[in-house]
Structures are given as C-alpha cells and as structure tokens.
Amino acid sequence: MGAILRLSFQYIWGNVLDYQSNRENLNFTSSAPINDEWWRGAVIYQIYPRSFQDHNGDGVGDLVGITQRLDYIFELGVDAIWLSPFFTSPMKDFGYDVSDYRSVDPLFGTLRDFDLLLEKAHSLGLKVIIDQVINHTSDKHSWFEQSRMSANNDYSDWYVWADAKPDGTPPNNWLSIFGGPAWTWDSSREQYYLHNFLPEQPDLNFHNENVRNALIDEMRFWLERGVDGFRLDTVNFYYHSLSLQNNPPISPEEFNETIAPGVNPYNFQNHLYDKSQPQNIEFIEHIRALLDEFPNTTSVGEIGDAQRQMDLMAEYTKGNKRLHMAYTFELLGGEFTPEYFAKIISTMEEKAKDGWICLAFSNHDVVRHVSRWSPHGLEEQFAKLAIALLLSMKGSVCLYQGEELGLSEADIAFEDLVDPYGIKFWPRFRGRDGCRTPMVWESFAHMGGFTSANKTWLPIPADHLAKAVNIQQQQSSSVLNFYKQFIKFRKQHPALRRGEIEIISAKDGILAFRRFTKNDSLLCVFNMSEKKQIFTLPASTKYEDIGAPGSVKLTGEQLLELEPLELHISMAINYW
C-alpha cells in the first residue's frame, strides 16, 4: 500500500490549529457571513464512498478512506461534501436499497468512523450533507419483512400493496425506471407491491402517517449526530395516486430522455399518477420543519420528471417552508450549446423566482460531462471552460468526484459491469458504472493509490492514471488547479455566488450573460463552439479585467475575439 494509506492516526487527525492556519494561508474568502444561508451559492463536492479511497484493503472505498482525503477536498476550496449512501444495505443498488437507516454498512466502516469523519470535516470548515433514500427501502428492511407477512399487521400498510387484476396481471401499467413493470408479485400476501426501481426496492406508502413519522425520526437521528443537511433521493417520487390509474402514453412532442435512456420504455409514458403528486408538498414542508429545528442545516432534492422538472423545482423550493434547493436533470444531459443553456437559464428565472436551484454537470447517475459534450482532442480545454461556466451560473453547485481531474467516462466491459441498470439495457445503454470507477490519486502507485487490494470493485481505466491527483498538483495549468482557482474566484465575487442573472446573447456559439448585485455587475462570455468567435461588447458599459482564471483580456476594442472554448469575464466600471 502506498504511503498515503499508511498514515498514522496522528497524521489523519492532525492538529486543528494547523488546519485553521492552512485555511488562512489559502485565503478562501466567502461573500456570505458565517451561518447566513451558507448553502446559497455554495460549492458542494459529491463523494461516492465506494470509489473515493479504500483504507482497509478490500478494494472498496470506506469512511476512514474519505477521512484521510478530506484535506484534499478542503484545498479545493469547496464549502461542503455530499456523501452518497453508506448505510446498511444488501447492495442490490449499491446502497440505494437501505435496510437500516441508522447504521453504517460494515463495508464502509462503523458509526464511530462516521463520527470521526464528521469531526474532521467540521474542523476544516466543511459542511457534511448525507443522502436520504426514503422513497423506498430494501426488501430486507425489517419494515418490509413484517409488511409482507400478512395484510393485517402493524406494518401491512407501510408499503404500496394492490390486488391483481382478475386475469392475474399487475393492477395497472406503471413501469419501473430499471425496466419492466413497477409491480412484483409476493406469494406471502398474494398481492403485488410497487417499486419504481428494482424489485428489491419496494416503495414506502407515504399516505400512511406512521410511515411519514418514522422517516422523520430516521432523519432526526442524523441531525442530532451533527450532519449539516440532506440530499433527498428521488424527492418527487414519494407519493403515488391512490386511484392507481393507468399512466397515459406520452405525446411525441413531449418525449425526451432526460431521466432515462432512449431504449427504456419508461419514457413512453406520461407519469401522471405514479409520482409527482400534490401531496408531496406537505411532506416536504414536514422535512423543512425538522431541519429548521437544527440551525444552519440544508436540503437539496433530486427531481426526476422528464416533462415537469423545472415546474417541480420551482414548487418544491418556493418560499422558506420547503426545500432549500433542488436539482433537475436538464444539465446532467441535454446539449452543450448557447441556445440550450439560455433556454434552461431563462426557464429557471421565469418559473423559480422564489426558489433556488443546485447546478451540476456530472454525478453518480450520468455519463461524465467531458465524455458527453467535449470535442475530441479538446477535453482538457473543455473541462476548464465547463467549470468556469458552471461556477458562473446562478445557483449552488455540485461537483462530482473526479471531474476536477477532467476524467472521462470509463469504458467498462460487459463482464465487469455490476450496475443492474446497465446490465438490463446493454449494449445500447451501458449503465452507471462508467462514472463510478475509483479515484486516481497517484499515477504510478498500485491501483492509482486507491487501494492495496489486487482488484478493485470496478476496474481503474489506464487513461485515468495519467490524470492522477499527484501529477495535476504539480502542473500549474492542470484542470485540477484551474478548478481550485475558479472556486476561489467565485468566492471573491458576491455577484457569482448570490447575484441575479440576465442573458445578453445566445447565438453563433457564444453564450453571454450578466451576473449582478446592487453593488457590482460581471460580464460573462463563453465560446462554447469549436470555432473562433467574435463578441461585441455592450456599447453602453465600460469593463475592466478582474483576473478571472482563463479569461481572455480586454484589448480596448469593442470586439472581443475568443478562440474555441475560450471565456471572458470582466466587471462593469460604470455600473448603476
């Protein structure tokens, strides 16, 4: 095992004063006062625990490994980390099938390991957000094991059960995102149960008050332990229509592939009755009331509804009694064009004036954005432009581990796949394994410094090793160092963290917008094309360079020349 894995307890935990000193030396400034809505405009770093750092040598990442690497995350300059599920689970969906909400799966460590991680993160000034997967449980959860025993016990109505049609088929036409019907027959109860995902992930019945209260208690457990907030998985899936009415087919003009691949028949339905029900609002408000008992905590909801994502985001984050923020899938797919981005920004501004979005280009569910969008041969330049654009848009930002290295989607052979989603729809859809491969820390170390094991749970691509952390840390022009520089730049400008946004131009490969507060205004221009473009600066305003990383400097002329994938950011000097 490499030296980094042989760190002593003393080195792992270090001295809190040293961390405070390091933070001052790095000079990360925040536009927000301490504890004043820290989440608004925050940069959050998502950690997929299986793939971040393995401490115990079993080829799978764990909590102690994450703790060892928190200094690295701190040096990026982010405000918080988001931990994907680490709870006890049979791992049919790699932790998104929880069998005990209050315990840590032995694969990842212990509750004590989590407490130490939390302590270390807080000593560095990092907030800790954890996943809450409460739409469904594992079929091995004690609640479901009792529910399936009979139709007349204390837990019989905790899940969504329904009788078969007279011909024995499921009660309606609802489909699972992971393929096939959303109903599975249970021979013990002689009924079908609902699952929007795998059959091993039965949906909880949110119409049952006991279920809602129990879930609030599960979340309270972690808040009392000191977490700073929750990422709420599939937040619009909680309620189903009691009518069990068939979903109608989707019209051709409404068909899209933002939350499921094109080969998945799930896209063929207009999901009016199996999710996104109006009762969801009341439970979201219940969650917010819980969070408000714990000052300075936050929530971010995942919204998956191909036809109504922005409407739901606006509705779920409206005011101060619902979610603090939410994210949709429009920018986790879609097109990398000025027109597409301008449409998303304009729609967000129109529909969510009283809400707040969390932006991301990559996460654990989608193809890495460098592979989705980058022109061939320009991946490094593209990665820099993309993060500059993301950090210049209005909203909070989620980064996904490895994107700061410019990692591409891994090409995983079928025999190495473990994702049931990818196995089901292979080869047209290869699943989510390609974005979940282990982090690469040291280019020439065994398994990239991730583990001392001879085999990792997913293979490490050879081309990723050339982009390892230790190499990029030494290169001033690396993607990693550009991320650090732009995160720092964002924190220095309140207009980027919390300001308003106004589209100026979205054509000929150029996306230009203004970010502004009552005190200052920034011009942000991005050449999203592979061709040289010329942008005409607004004639009514004078601008000055402000040292934005990668920004093309002003020449004093009205015309701004941008080579492919170049950007320009300047400040108005006669603002207001």
Secondary structure, 3 states (H helix, E strand, C coil): CCHHHHCCHHHHHCCHHHHHHHHHHHCCCCCCCCCCCCCCCCEEEEECHHHCCCCCCCCCCCHHHHHHCHHHHHHHCCCEEEECCCEECCCCCCCCCCCEEEEECCCCCCHHHHHHHHHHHHHCCCEEEEEECCCECCCCCHHHHHHCCCCCCCCCCCECEECCCCCCCCCCCCECCCCCECEEEECCCCEEEECCCCCCCCEECCCCHHHHHHHHHHHHHHHHHCCCEEEECCHHHCCCCCCCCCCCECCHHHCCCCCCCCCCHHHHECCCCCCCCCCHHHHHHHHHHHHHCCCCCEEEEECCCCCCHHHHHHHHCCCCCCCCEEECCHHHCCCCCHHHHHHHHHHHHHHCCCCCEEECCCCCCCCCHHHHHCCCCCHHHHHHHHHHHHHHCCCEEEEECCHHHCCCCCCCCHHHCCCHHHHHHCCCCCCCHHHCCCCCCCCCCHHHHCCCCCCCCCCCCHHHHCCCHHHHCCCCCCHHHHHHHHHHHHHCCHHHHHCEEEEEEEECCEEEEEEECCCCEEEEEEECCCCCEEEECCCCCCEEECCCCCECCCCCCCEEEECCCCEEEEEECCCC
